[in-house]
Amino acid sequence: MAGNPSTSGARRRGYATRWCGDDVVCALRPGTMADGWARAGFDAKLASGDPIRLAAHLHPDCAAAVAG
């Protein structure tokens, strides 16, 4: 169950993906993951309202890569 401690003592691992359409825009809010990513050097340099596609170097278009 999610949130339960591991019964085997092994470390739990997770994997998350994000899927978005062409109309998705950046919405900067304090205290979100974007703050930590920027501090770690993965700043997409997007302003609020910018299309996510402008950060293609951090968010590749997987469908285009498979089709291409």
All heavy atoms as TSV, in Angstrom:
chain	resi	resn	atom	element	x	y	z
A	1	MET	N	N	0.835	-1.177	0.000
A	1	MET	CA	C	0.000	0.000	0.000
A	1	MET	C	C	0.882	1.243	0.000
A	1	MET	O	O	1.908	1.278	0.656
A	1	MET	CB	C	-0.888	0.003	1.234
A	1	MET	CG	C	-1.885	-1.144	1.307
A	1	MET	SD	S	-3.105	-1.037	0.023
A	1	MET	CE	C	-4.315	-0.036	0.793
A	2	ALA	N	N	0.435	2.245	-0.689
A	2	ALA	CA	C	1.172	3.505	-0.733
A	2	ALA	C	C	1.223	4.138	0.654
A	2	ALA	O	O	0.242	4.164	1.374
A	2	ALA	CB	C	0.513	4.454	-1.713
A	3	GLY	N	N	2.369	4.618	1.019
A	3	GLY	CA	C	2.530	5.286	2.301
A	3	GLY	C	C	2.904	4.366	3.443
A	3	GLY	O	O	3.266	4.819	4.520
A	4	ASN	N	N	2.808	3.061	3.220
A	4	ASN	CA	C	3.195	2.125	4.274
A	4	ASN	C	C	4.698	1.925	4.271
A	4	ASN	O	O	5.328	1.932	3.225
A	4	ASN	CB	C	2.519	0.768	4.064
A	4	ASN	CG	C	1.047	0.807	4.356
A	4	ASN	OD1	O	0.570	1.746	4.983
A	4	ASN	ND2	N	0.330	-0.190	3.897
A	5	PRO	N	N	5.284	1.735	5.441
A	5	PRO	CA	C	6.725	1.484	5.473
A	5	PRO	C	C	7.034	0.138	4.811
A	5	PRO	O	O	6.215	-0.769	4.795
A	5	PRO	CB	C	7.050	1.468	6.963
A	5	PRO	CG	C	5.761	1.199	7.646
A	5	PRO	CD	C	4.680	1.726	6.758
A	6	SER	N	N	8.221	0.038	4.276
A	6	SER	CA	C	8.649	-1.199	3.639
A	6	SER	C	C	8.759	-2.293	4.684
A	6	SER	O	O	9.358	-2.113	5.736
A	6	SER	CB	C	9.989	-0.981	2.954
A	6	SER	OG	O	10.485	-2.200	2.455
A	7	THR	N	N	8.199	-3.451	4.393
A	7	THR	CA	C	8.286	-4.568	5.335
A	7	THR	C	C	9.543	-5.391	5.103
A	7	THR	O	O	9.960	-6.138	5.975
A	7	THR	CB	C	7.053	-5.483	5.204
A	7	THR	OG1	O	6.956	-5.931	3.857
A	7	THR	CG2	C	5.801	-4.735	5.608
A	8	SER	N	N	10.157	-5.258	3.943
A	8	SER	CA	C	11.351	-6.057	3.645
A	8	SER	C	C	12.631	-5.332	4.028
A	8	SER	O	O	13.697	-5.924	3.998
A	8	SER	CB	C	11.393	-6.393	2.157
A	8	SER	OG	O	11.633	-5.216	1.410
A	9	GLY	N	N	12.538	-4.065	4.365
A	9	GLY	CA	C	13.735	-3.295	4.677
A	9	GLY	C	C	14.401	-2.737	3.431
A	9	GLY	O	O	15.340	-1.960	3.519
A	10	ALA	N	N	13.914	-3.141	2.243
A	10	ALA	CA	C	14.485	-2.648	0.996
A	10	ALA	C	C	13.982	-1.237	0.720
A	10	ALA	O	O	12.888	-0.866	1.115
A	10	ALA	CB	C	14.102	-3.563	-0.162
A	11	ARG	N	N	14.799	-0.474	0.057
A	11	ARG	CA	C	14.423	0.883	-0.303
A	11	ARG	C	C	13.397	0.868	-1.425
A	11	ARG	O	O	13.520	0.110	-2.387
A	11	ARG	CB	C	15.683	1.600	-0.763
A	11	ARG	CG	C	15.593	3.056	-0.746
A	11	ARG	CD	C	16.938	3.649	-1.006
A	11	ARG	NE	N	16.684	4.945	-1.597
A	11	ARG	CZ	C	17.564	5.698	-2.151
A	11	ARG	NH1	N	18.807	5.300	-2.216
A	11	ARG	NH2	N	17.255	6.852	-2.645
A	12	ARG	N	N	12.374	1.683	-1.295
A	12	ARG	CA	C	11.356	1.782	-2.337
A	12	ARG	C	C	11.807	2.773	-3.394
A	12	ARG	O	O	12.459	3.750	-3.095
A	12	ARG	CB	C	10.033	2.233	-1.730
A	12	ARG	CG	C	9.451	1.210	-0.800
A	12	ARG	CD	C	8.113	1.645	-0.309
A	12	ARG	NE	N	7.223	1.742	-1.464
A	12	ARG	CZ	C	5.994	2.189	-1.408
A	12	ARG	NH1	N	5.491	2.602	-0.280
A	12	ARG	NH2	N	5.254	2.258	-2.485
A	13	ARG	N	N	11.447	2.508	-4.617
A	13	ARG	CA	C	11.788	3.402	-5.718
A	13	ARG	C	C	10.521	3.742	-6.484
A	13	ARG	O	O	9.607	2.947	-6.558
A	13	ARG	CB	C	12.793	2.748	-6.649
A	13	ARG	CG	C	14.098	2.441	-5.948
A	13	ARG	CD	C	15.069	1.789	-6.910
A	13	ARG	NE	N	16.215	1.287	-6.198
A	13	ARG	CZ	C	17.312	1.977	-5.954
A	13	ARG	NH1	N	17.392	3.219	-6.370
A	13	ARG	NH2	N	18.318	1.459	-5.311
A	14	GLY	N	N	10.520	4.909	-7.068
A	14	GLY	CA	C	9.370	5.332	-7.853
A	14	GLY	C	C	9.821	5.918	-9.179
A	14	GLY	O	O	10.970	6.314	-9.348
A	15	TYR	N	N	8.914	5.949	-10.112
A	15	TYR	CA	C	9.184	6.513	-11.426
A	15	TYR	C	C	7.937	7.283	-11.864
A	15	TYR	O	O	6.833	6.747	-11.800
A	15	TYR	CB	C	9.499	5.388	-12.427
A	15	TYR	CG	C	9.768	5.877	-13.819
A	15	TYR	CD1	C	10.983	6.469	-14.133
A	15	TYR	CD2	C	8.817	5.754	-14.817
A	15	TYR	CE1	C	11.242	6.933	-15.402
A	15	TYR	CE2	C	9.068	6.203	-16.099
A	15	TYR	CZ	C	10.279	6.786	-16.384
A	15	TYR	OH	O	10.532	7.238	-17.653
A	16	ALA	N	N	8.105	8.496	-12.263
A	16	ALA	CA	C	6.968	9.315	-12.672
A	16	ALA	C	C	7.214	9.876	-14.070
A	16	ALA	O	O	8.342	10.214	-14.418
A	16	ALA	CB	C	6.751	10.458	-11.690
A	17	THR	N	N	6.174	9.942	-14.854
A	17	THR	CA	C	6.252	10.578	-16.168
A	17	THR	C	C	5.218	11.689	-16.230
A	17	THR	O	O	4.214	11.664	-15.517
A	17	THR	CB	C	5.988	9.573	-17.309
A	17	THR	OG1	O	4.665	9.059	-17.192
A	17	THR	CG2	C	6.993	8.445	-17.282
A	18	ARG	N	N	5.450	12.649	-17.049
A	18	ARG	CA	C	4.525	13.755	-17.240
A	18	ARG	C	C	4.199	13.848	-18.726
A	18	ARG	O	O	5.104	13.881	-19.557
A	18	ARG	CB	C	5.136	15.092	-16.781
A	18	ARG	CG	C	5.637	15.110	-15.361
A	18	ARG	CD	C	4.474	15.058	-14.365
A	18	ARG	NE	N	4.947	15.179	-13.008
A	18	ARG	CZ	C	5.128	14.167	-12.173
A	18	ARG	NH1	N	4.906	12.941	-12.576
A	18	ARG	NH2	N	5.531	14.375	-10.938
A	19	TRP	N	N	2.936	13.862	-19.036
A	19	TRP	CA	C	2.480	13.961	-20.417
A	19	TRP	C	C	1.653	15.228	-20.535
A	19	TRP	O	O	0.802	15.499	-19.699
A	19	TRP	CB	C	1.634	12.749	-20.781
A	19	TRP	CG	C	2.401	11.474	-20.703
A	19	TRP	CD1	C	2.700	10.777	-19.559
A	19	TRP	CD2	C	2.999	10.760	-21.762
A	19	TRP	NE1	N	3.439	9.663	-19.862
A	19	TRP	CE2	C	3.632	9.626	-21.215
A	19	TRP	CE3	C	3.051	10.964	-23.137
A	19	TRP	CZ2	C	4.308	8.714	-21.998
A	19	TRP	CZ3	C	3.733	10.037	-23.901
A	19	TRP	CH2	C	4.348	8.932	-23.339
A	20	CYS	N	N	1.903	16.007	-21.574
A	20	CYS	CA	C	1.128	17.239	-21.735
A	20	CYS	C	C	0.962	17.545	-23.225
A	20	CYS	O	O	1.754	17.128	-24.052
A	20	CYS	CB	C	1.775	18.406	-21.009
A	20	CYS	SG	S	3.456	18.773	-21.472
A	21	GLY	N	N	-0.088	18.277	-23.524
A	21	GLY	CA	C	-0.392	18.652	-24.907
A	21	GLY	C	C	0.284	19.954	-25.295
A	21	GLY	O	O	0.974	20.595	-24.499
A	22	ASP	N	N	0.064	20.365	-26.524
A	22	ASP	CA	C	0.685	21.570	-27.071
A	22	ASP	C	C	0.191	22.858	-26.412
A	22	ASP	O	O	0.835	23.895	-26.520
A	22	ASP	CB	C	0.426	21.674	-28.570
A	22	ASP	CG	C	1.163	20.595	-29.346
A	22	ASP	OD1	O	2.165	20.082	-28.828
A	22	ASP	OD2	O	0.721	20.279	-30.460
A	23	ASP	N	N	-0.956	22.784	-25.740
A	23	ASP	CA	C	-1.541	23.997	-25.163
A	23	ASP	C	C	-1.171	24.219	-23.697
A	23	ASP	O	O	-1.640	25.158	-23.071
A	23	ASP	CB	C	-3.059	23.966	-25.304
A	23	ASP	CG	C	-3.685	22.759	-24.619
A	23	ASP	OD1	O	-2.949	21.797	-24.323
A	23	ASP	OD2	O	-4.908	22.771	-24.396
A	24	VAL	N	N	-0.298	23.393	-23.141
A	24	VAL	CA	C	0.070	23.499	-21.731
A	24	VAL	C	C	1.081	24.629	-21.540
A	24	VAL	O	O	2.039	24.760	-22.299
A	24	VAL	CB	C	0.653	22.171	-21.222
A	24	VAL	CG1	C	1.119	22.288	-19.793
A	24	VAL	CG2	C	-0.381	21.071	-21.356
A	25	VAL	N	N	0.846	25.462	-20.528
A	25	VAL	CA	C	1.732	26.589	-20.247
A	25	VAL	C	C	2.299	26.483	-18.836
A	25	VAL	O	O	1.762	25.788	-17.986
A	25	VAL	CB	C	1.004	27.948	-20.412
A	25	VAL	CG1	C	0.556	28.153	-21.842
A	25	VAL	CG2	C	-0.158	28.055	-19.458
A	26	CYS	N	N	3.378	27.176	-18.621
A	26	CYS	CA	C	4.045	27.214	-17.326
A	26	CYS	C	C	3.233	28.075	-16.350
A	26	CYS	O	O	2.742	29.142	-16.720
A	26	CYS	CB	C	5.444	27.805	-17.512
A	26	CYS	SG	S	6.376	27.950	-15.989
A	27	ALA	N	N	3.109	27.607	-15.123
A	27	ALA	CA	C	2.440	28.375	-14.069
A	27	ALA	C	C	3.353	28.338	-12.844
A	27	ALA	O	O	3.322	27.389	-12.074
A	27	ALA	CB	C	1.071	27.793	-13.749
A	28	LEU	N	N	4.219	29.326	-12.727
A	28	LEU	CA	C	5.170	29.359	-11.620
A	28	LEU	C	C	4.453	29.669	-10.315
A	28	LEU	O	O	3.676	30.610	-10.222
A	28	LEU	CB	C	6.241	30.414	-11.882
A	28	LEU	CG	C	7.134	30.150	-13.085
A	28	LEU	CD1	C	8.089	31.317	-13.289
A	28	LEU	CD2	C	7.905	28.858	-12.918
A	29	ARG	N	N	4.708	28.835	-9.312
A	29	ARG	CA	C	4.140	29.033	-7.978
A	29	ARG	C	C	5.219	28.734	-6.956
A	29	ARG	O	O	5.947	27.755	-7.089
A	29	ARG	CB	C	2.946	28.105	-7.766
A	29	ARG	CG	C	1.741	28.516	-8.602
A	29	ARG	CD	C	0.681	27.485	-8.494
A	29	ARG	NE	N	1.102	26.388	-9.384
A	29	ARG	CZ	C	0.515	25.218	-9.450
A	29	ARG	NH1	N	-0.481	24.927	-8.676
A	29	ARG	NH2	N	0.938	24.311	-10.289
A	30	PRO	N	N	5.328	29.537	-5.916
A	30	PRO	CA	C	6.348	29.288	-4.896
A	30	PRO	C	C	6.088	27.981	-4.160
A	30	PRO	O	O	4.937	27.590	-3.963
A	30	PRO	CB	C	6.217	30.495	-3.959
A	30	PRO	CG	C	4.886	31.083	-4.228
A	30	PRO	CD	C	4.515	30.705	-5.622
A	31	GLY	N	N	7.163	27.321	-3.790
A	31	GLY	CA	C	7.066	26.096	-3.016
A	31	GLY	C	C	6.782	24.848	-3.829
A	31	GLY	O	O	6.497	23.795	-3.274
A	32	THR	N	N	6.879	24.924	-5.149
A	32	THR	CA	C	6.640	23.748	-5.986
A	32	THR	C	C	7.969	23.113	-6.382
A	32	THR	O	O	9.046	23.618	-6.058
A	32	THR	CB	C	5.849	24.128	-7.255
A	32	THR	OG1	O	6.625	25.047	-8.020
A	32	THR	CG2	C	4.503	24.742	-6.902
A	33	MET	N	N	7.891	22.019	-7.108
A	33	MET	CA	C	9.105	21.314	-7.536
A	33	MET	C	C	10.008	22.187	-8.387
A	33	MET	O	O	11.218	21.985	-8.416
A	33	MET	CB	C	8.738	20.064	-8.336
A	33	MET	CG	C	8.254	18.928	-7.501
A	33	MET	SD	S	7.822	17.440	-8.436
A	33	MET	CE	C	8.969	17.386	-9.754
A	34	ALA	N	N	9.442	23.157	-9.094
A	34	ALA	CA	C	10.246	24.001	-9.979
A	34	ALA	C	C	11.347	24.726	-9.211
A	34	ALA	O	O	12.447	24.930	-9.729
A	34	ALA	CB	C	9.362	24.998	-10.711
A	35	ASP	N	N	11.075	25.104	-7.969
A	35	ASP	CA	C	12.097	25.773	-7.157
A	35	ASP	C	C	13.312	24.873	-6.947
A	35	ASP	O	O	14.452	25.290	-7.119
A	35	ASP	CB	C	11.530	26.177	-5.791
A	35	ASP	CG	C	10.440	27.221	-5.889
A	35	ASP	OD1	O	10.393	27.957	-6.888
A	35	ASP	OD2	O	9.639	27.292	-4.944
A	36	GLY	N	N	13.071	23.642	-6.585
A	36	GLY	CA	C	14.169	22.690	-6.355
A	36	GLY	C	C	14.916	22.354	-7.628
A	36	GLY	O	O	16.140	22.234	-7.633
A	37	TRP	N	N	14.178	22.184	-8.720
A	37	TRP	CA	C	14.826	21.887	-9.994
A	37	TRP	C	C	15.728	23.035	-10.420
A	37	TRP	O	O	16.841	22.810	-10.908
A	37	TRP	CB	C	13.789	21.621	-11.089
A	37	TRP	CG	C	13.182	20.258	-11.004
A	37	TRP	CD1	C	11.930	19.952	-10.592
A	37	TRP	CD2	C	13.804	19.016	-11.329
A	37	TRP	NE1	N	11.730	18.597	-10.630
A	37	TRP	CE2	C	12.863	18.001	-11.092
A	37	TRP	CE3	C	15.063	18.673	-11.802
A	37	TRP	CZ2	C	13.154	16.657	-11.311
A	37	TRP	CZ3	C	15.338	17.337	-12.018
A	37	TRP	CH2	C	14.387	16.348	-11.768
A	38	ALA	N	N	15.281	24.259	-10.244
A	38	ALA	CA	C	16.088	25.426	-10.617
A	38	ALA	C	C	17.363	25.481	-9.786
A	38	ALA	O	O	18.446	25.737	-10.313
A	38	ALA	CB	C	15.284	26.707	-10.459
A	39	ARG	N	N	17.252	25.225	-8.490
A	39	ARG	CA	C	18.446	25.227	-7.620
A	39	ARG	C	C	19.425	24.130	-8.012
A	39	ARG	O	O	20.628	24.260	-7.822
A	39	ARG	CB	C	18.032	25.077	-6.158
A	39	ARG	CG	C	17.475	26.339	-5.548
A	39	ARG	CD	C	17.354	26.230	-4.030
A	39	ARG	NE	N	16.535	25.106	-3.616
A	39	ARG	CZ	C	15.206	25.132	-3.479
A	39	ARG	NH1	N	14.534	26.236	-3.752
A	39	ARG	NH2	N	14.554	24.060	-3.088
A	40	ALA	N	N	18.911	23.027	-8.566
A	40	ALA	CA	C	19.766	21.910	-8.964
A	40	ALA	C	C	20.359	22.095	-10.361
A	40	ALA	O	O	21.079	21.240	-10.845
A	40	ALA	CB	C	18.966	20.605	-8.913
A	41	GLY	N	N	20.037	23.217	-11.014
A	41	GLY	CA	C	20.618	23.485	-12.320
A	41	GLY	C	C	19.751	23.084	-13.501
A	41	GLY	O	O	20.212	23.082	-14.635
A	42	PHE	N	N	18.510	22.725	-13.243
A	42	PHE	CA	C	17.613	22.316	-14.320
A	42	PHE	C	C	16.536	23.370	-14.564
A	42	PHE	O	O	15.391	23.055	-14.805
A	42	PHE	CB	C	16.956	20.976	-13.988
A	42	PHE	CG	C	17.942	19.854	-13.885
A	42	PHE	CD1	C	18.333	19.375	-12.651
A	42	PHE	CD2	C	18.492	19.288	-15.016
A	42	PHE	CE1	C	19.246	18.341	-12.545
A	42	PHE	CE2	C	19.408	18.255	-14.932
A	42	PHE	CZ	C	19.790	17.782	-13.687
A	43	ASP	N	N	16.912	24.606	-14.502
A	43	ASP	CA	C	15.964	25.700	-14.703
A	43	ASP	C	C	15.593	25.781	-16.175
A	43	ASP	O	O	16.445	25.948	-17.039
A	43	ASP	CB	C	16.583	27.015	-14.241
A	43	ASP	CG	C	15.607	28.173	-14.247
A	43	ASP	OD1	O	14.427	27.959	-14.582
A	43	ASP	OD2	O	16.029	29.282	-13.917
A	44	ALA	N	N	14.303	25.663	-16.477
A	44	ALA	CA	C	13.843	25.714	-17.858
A	44	ALA	C	C	13.796	27.140	-18.391
A	44	ALA	O	O	13.579	27.350	-19.578
A	44	ALA	CB	C	12.464	25.081	-17.967
A	45	LYS	N	N	14.001	28.117	-17.522
A	45	LYS	CA	C	13.991	29.531	-17.894
A	45	LYS	C	C	12.661	29.933	-18.541
A	45	LYS	O	O	12.627	30.674	-19.512
A	45	LYS	CB	C	15.161	29.857	-18.805
A	45	LYS	CG	C	16.502	29.397	-18.248
A	45	LYS	CD	C	17.515	30.469	-18.285
A	45	LYS	CE	C	18.878	30.072	-17.820
A	45	LYS	NZ	N	19.015	29.299	-16.657
A	46	LEU	N	N	11.574	29.424	-17.992
A	46	LEU	CA	C	10.242	29.770	-18.468
A	46	LEU	C	C	9.606	30.776	-17.523
A	46	LEU	O	O	9.797	30.710	-16.315
A	46	LEU	CB	C	9.345	28.532	-18.526
A	46	LEU	CG	C	9.713	27.458	-19.541
A	46	LEU	CD1	C	8.799	26.261	-19.389
A	46	LEU	CD2	C	9.659	28.004	-20.944
A	47	ALA	N	N	8.840	31.691	-18.077
A	47	ALA	CA	C	8.050	32.625	-17.279
A	47	ALA	C	C	6.621	32.109	-17.235
A	47	ALA	O	O	6.216	31.294	-18.072
A	47	ALA	CB	C	8.094	34.011	-17.912
A	48	SER	N	N	5.850	32.559	-16.260
A	48	SER	CA	C	4.442	32.161	-16.197
A	48	SER	C	C	3.759	32.526	-17.507
A	48	SER	O	O	3.926	33.628	-18.020
A	48	SER	CB	C	3.738	32.862	-15.040
A	48	SER	OG	O	4.071	32.237	-13.824
A	49	GLY	N	N	3.041	31.557	-18.057
A	49	GLY	CA	C	2.338	31.761	-19.323
A	49	GLY	C	C	3.089	31.256	-20.541
A	49	GLY	O	O	2.505	31.108	-21.607
A	50	ASP	N	N	4.401	30.993	-20.400
A	50	ASP	CA	C	5.171	30.460	-21.526
A	50	ASP	C	C	4.746	29.031	-21.830
A	50	ASP	O	O	4.494	28.243	-20.917
A	50	ASP	CB	C	6.676	30.446	-21.217
A	50	ASP	CG	C	7.326	31.796	-21.293
A	50	ASP	OD1	O	6.686	32.740	-21.790
A	50	ASP	OD2	O	8.480	31.914	-20.836
A	51	PRO	N	N	4.685	28.657	-23.110
A	51	PRO	CA	C	4.357	27.272	-23.458
A	51	PRO	C	C	5.457	26.324	-22.992
A	51	PRO	O	O	6.646	26.627	-23.104
A	51	PRO	CB	C	4.266	27.272	-24.979
A	51	PRO	CG	C	4.426	28.675	-25.425
A	51	PRO	CD	C	4.870	29.497	-24.276
A	52	ILE	N	N	5.071	25.175	-22.480
A	52	ILE	CA	C	6.031	24.170	-22.022
A	52	ILE	C	C	6.944	23.730	-23.163
A	52	ILE	O	O	8.103	23.399	-22.951
A	52	ILE	CB	C	5.293	22.950	-21.417
A	52	ILE	CG1	C	4.553	23.362	-20.140
A	52	ILE	CG2	C	6.231	21.792	-21.154
A	52	ILE	CD1	C	5.440	23.748	-18.985
A	53	ARG	N	N	6.440	23.773	-24.406
A	53	ARG	CA	C	7.263	23.315	-25.536
A	53	ARG	C	C	8.546	24.131	-25.698
A	53	ARG	O	O	9.486	23.692	-26.352
A	53	ARG	CB	C	6.450	23.301	-26.824
A	53	ARG	CG	C	6.062	24.652	-27.339
A	53	ARG	CD	C	5.269	24.566	-28.641
A	53	ARG	NE	N	4.789	25.872	-29.023
A	53	ARG	CZ	C	3.643	26.403	-28.628
A	53	ARG	NH1	N	2.853	25.711	-27.835
A	53	ARG	NH2	N	3.287	27.608	-29.020
A	54	LEU	N	N	8.611	25.336	-25.093
A	54	LEU	CA	C	9.846	26.125	-25.151
A	54	LEU	C	C	10.973	25.485	-24.342
A	54	LEU	O	O	12.130	25.839	-24.502
A	54	LEU	CB	C	9.596	27.550	-24.648
A	54	LEU	CG	C	8.647	28.401	-25.491
A	54	LEU	CD1	C	8.484	29.777	-24.856
A	54	LEU	CD2	C	9.153	28.521	-26.919
A	55	ALA	N	N	10.623	24.549	-23.469
A	55	ALA	CA	C	11.627	23.852	-22.663
A	55	ALA	C	C	11.855	22.441	-23.207
A	55	ALA	O	O	12.062	21.502	-22.458
A	55	ALA	CB	C	11.188	23.797	-21.209
A	56	ALA	N	N	11.829	22.307	-24.519
A	56	ALA	CA	C	11.959	20.987	-25.142
A	56	ALA	C	C	13.264	20.297	-24.765
A	56	ALA	O	O	13.344	19.070	-24.768
A	56	ALA	CB	C	11.853	21.114	-26.654
A	57	HIS	N	N	14.295	21.060	-24.425
A	57	HIS	CA	C	15.562	20.450	-24.025
A	57	HIS	C	C	15.413	19.695	-22.696
A	57	HIS	O	O	16.180	18.784	-22.420
A	57	HIS	CB	C	16.656	21.503	-23.925
A	57	HIS	CG	C	16.394	22.564	-22.910
A	57	HIS	ND1	N	15.412	23.542	-23.089
A	57	HIS	CD2	C	16.938	22.800	-21.706
A	57	HIS	CE1	C	15.398	24.333	-22.022
A	57	HIS	NE2	N	16.307	23.906	-21.178
A	58	LEU	N	N	14.433	20.044	-21.883
A	58	LEU	CA	C	14.172	19.330	-20.637
A	58	LEU	C	C	12.970	18.400	-20.733
A	58	LEU	O	O	12.833	17.475	-19.947
A	58	LEU	CB	C	13.927	20.329	-19.483
A	58	LEU	CG	C	15.112	21.187	-19.105
A	58	LEU	CD1	C	14.703	22.189	-18.027
A	58	LEU	CD2	C	16.273	20.340	-18.621
A	59	HIS	N	N	12.100	18.641	-21.705
A	59	HIS	CA	C	10.876	17.868	-21.866
A	59	HIS	C	C	10.775	17.413	-23.321
A	59	HIS	O	O	10.082	18.034	-24.119
A	59	HIS	CB	C	9.644	18.705	-21.494
A	59	HIS	CG	C	9.740	19.313	-20.137
A	59	HIS	ND1	N	9.496	18.595	-19.000
A	59	HIS	CD2	C	10.075	20.554	-19.731
A	59	HIS	CE1	C	9.667	19.377	-17.948
A	59	HIS	NE2	N	10.021	20.566	-18.368
A	60	PRO	N	N	11.470	16.354	-23.681
A	60	PRO	CA	C	11.488	15.950	-25.090
A	60	PRO	C	C	10.131	15.454	-25.567
A	60	PRO	O	O	9.321	14.970	-24.794
A	60	PRO	CB	C	12.517	14.820	-25.110
A	60	PRO	CG	C	12.515	14.294	-23.719
A	60	PRO	CD	C	12.230	15.470	-22.828
A	61	ASP	N	N	9.887	15.572	-26.859
A	61	ASP	CA	C	8.676	15.080	-27.488
A	61	ASP	C	C	8.913	13.621	-27.885
A	61	ASP	O	O	9.456	13.321	-28.939
A	61	ASP	CB	C	8.351	15.937	-28.722
A	61	ASP	CG	C	7.033	15.556	-29.364
A	61	ASP	OD1	O	6.495	14.471	-29.070
A	61	ASP	OD2	O	6.535	16.374	-30.160
A	62	CYS	N	N	8.514	12.709	-27.012
A	62	CYS	CA	C	8.777	11.281	-27.220
A	62	CYS	C	C	8.046	10.730	-28.440
A	62	CYS	O	O	8.576	9.902	-29.160
A	62	CYS	CB	C	8.390	10.484	-25.982
A	62	CYS	SG	S	9.368	10.938	-24.540
A	63	ALA	N	N	6.815	11.192	-28.666
A	63	ALA	CA	C	6.057	10.701	-29.821
A	63	ALA	C	C	6.742	11.081	-31.122
A	63	ALA	O	O	6.817	10.278	-32.050
A	63	ALA	CB	C	4.633	11.264	-29.778
A	64	ALA	N	N	7.267	12.293	-31.200
A	64	ALA	CA	C	7.972	12.725	-32.415
A	64	ALA	C	C	9.269	11.932	-32.599
A	64	ALA	O	O	9.646	11.596	-33.715
A	64	ALA	CB	C	8.259	14.223	-32.356
A	65	ALA	N	N	9.931	11.625	-31.494
A	65	ALA	CA	C	11.175	10.872	-31.570
A	65	ALA	C	C	10.938	9.456	-32.104
A	65	ALA	O	O	11.730	8.940	-32.884
A	65	ALA	CB	C	11.842	10.813	-30.203
A	66	VAL	N	N	9.835	8.847	-31.703
A	66	VAL	CA	C	9.505	7.483	-32.171
A	66	VAL	C	C	9.083	7.521	-33.631
A	66	VAL	O	O	9.472	6.671	-34.434
A	66	VAL	CB	C	8.386	6.875	-31.287
A	66	VAL	CG1	C	7.874	5.580	-31.886
A	66	VAL	CG2	C	8.905	6.651	-29.884
A	67	ALA	N	N	8.287	8.536	-34.007
A	67	ALA	CA	C	7.789	8.635	-35.377
A	67	ALA	C	C	8.865	9.074	-36.361
A	67	ALA	O	O	8.801	8.733	-37.537
A	67	ALA	CB	C	6.624	9.633	-35.434
A	68	GLY	N	N	9.861	9.834	-35.846
A	68	GLY	CA	C	10.835	10.458	-36.714
A	68	GLY	C	C	11.864	9.568	-37.240
A	68	GLY	O	O	12.486	9.637	-38.202
